[in-house]
């Protein structure tokens, strides 16, 4: 790379992840990219385990943005992005590590053609015992709201070694042009958890630009070291997933597809209700009702956000479907069936165990925050 090439800001969020930061930051220090052409920002999301002090002492080249509490993924990343210096931003989870040429390949793809604003990494599960298992190779937007990862829990193959357009990149390792990100509002903070990455990808495409999948930009994501894996679907997670899926439909789709999306969404909700009733899981039932009630309460805000989105978009849903960004209902059903089959891998003993999870709650100031569970 040359000094004239773009400056990149890599943003790593952290919440009490001191024990995981060494491998993440060490991999960033070894990147095959000019040292004066990238910066690493750690957004310390209210940590109490000495993470900030550890990074300051051992990785003094990292810029540390300290937040007084854990604002979650969207808000904290947005705050970091506003203080970043790069032409491009790369959002990276702290439970990741990257290969040496990862950043170089992302930047090269971003500059390889017109209208490419975002690039998705190729992610593997590092805790898989038997070779390379894909975690995500891009993603597609689904008609019931939000998205599905491509390649989820598939053995690596030539199919995942070809650069291509994709709906969105997993936000654990995605590049995006900083100016576009900030001018269009960054991550939509209404999501808080789940859906924000698909929303960002949809925005890129709807505004007339592209997201590209870069198979040579390889990284590894433990996915659960500081996340939710291990506790199952809690009522709070169920609430956020359902609320955000419906919000995505109402915000992003054209009216005819809003109606179709709601029908598909409610069919999914009915199935969840029947399953919860059969299991006597009343907290999940309450979460489902809360998701609908919240959007009804917030309908004024939702309609304002929708109006702004639809006024600014330049590409129709039909065109997005033709591009393979928004998949059809039959394709959605087929992919879900395959996903369920792949999820059974978690029960085969093919994964090393990971520890730590967190839960989410609303604090006394009304903000969603993460709280670590021992």
Secondary structure, DSSP 8 states (H G I E B T S, - for coil): --TTS--EEEEEEESS-HHHHHHHHHHHHT-SS-GGGEEEEEEEES--SSHHHHHHHH-TTSEEEEESS--HHHHHHHHHHHH---SEEEEE-TTEEE-TTHHHHHHHHHTSSTTEEEEEEEEE-TTBSSS-EEEES-EEE-TTSSEEETTTTEE--GGGSS-EE-S---TTEEEEEHHHHHHTTSS-TTTSSSSHHHHHHHHHHHTT-EEEEEEEEEEEE-SSSSSSTTS---HHHHHHHHHHHHHHHHHHS-HHHHHHHHHHHHHHHHHHHHHHHHHT-HHHHHHHHHHHHHHHHTHHHHHHHHHHHHHH--S-HHHHHHTTSB--HHHHHHHHHHHHHHHGGGGTT-B-----EEEEEE-TTS-EEEEEE-
